[in-house]
Amino acid sequence: MRKLAEHSEKTTAKRAASRPAGLKEQTELFEKASALFHARDFAKAMALFEQAEEGPAIQIAHSARTHAQICRQRLEREAPQLSTASDHYNYAIAQINRGELEPALSHLNQAIALDPDADHIYYALSLCHALKGNMDEACVNMKRAIEIQPGNRTQARSDPDFGDLARRPPLSYLLYPERERPA
């Protein structure tokens, strides 16, 4: 019984801490949330709208509640239904292009699990790891891409997405085997 009371007090304290202290803070939260909403960052916008719902101004609270619901609907609608290796690969490429490398890696790994002999997926994994600065992992995946399709070596050398990354060891040793390695 005592633990339940402590939990209830902690929950009440958390809610109070996330509530806007006054009209000014509620307005600022709503404005930040609106900017995120218009930038299509619905997850972050929803969190701020939910905080703004708790403020003293009834009109702002109502508008924040309405916008939070719209954010929920958009997030549900935008959640992709990915089932094939190709679905995961294409979604990951879009994420790489947006700079969302962690989720891209996750989808590329799911794609490889579904199609373990797809050279283009290993190629994309290599690029994603290289962009993250994981050059050893980039090399491992590029090596596999080249084993499956030797033309990937030439492709990576001229691929603007790799750019200078292709010249960084150990990837450079794999892509330019004709060059001598430093002793």
Buried (B, 14 or more C-beta within 10 A) or exposed (E): EEEEEEEEEEEEEEEEEEBBEEEEBBBBBBEBBBEBBEEEBBEBBBBBBBBBBBBEBEEBBEBBEEBBEBBBEBEEEEEEEBEEBBBBBBBBBEBBEEEEBEEBBBBBBBBBEBBEEBBBBBBBBBBBBBBBEBBEBBBBBBBBBBEBBEEBBEBBEEBEBBEEBBEBEBBBBBBBEEEEEEE
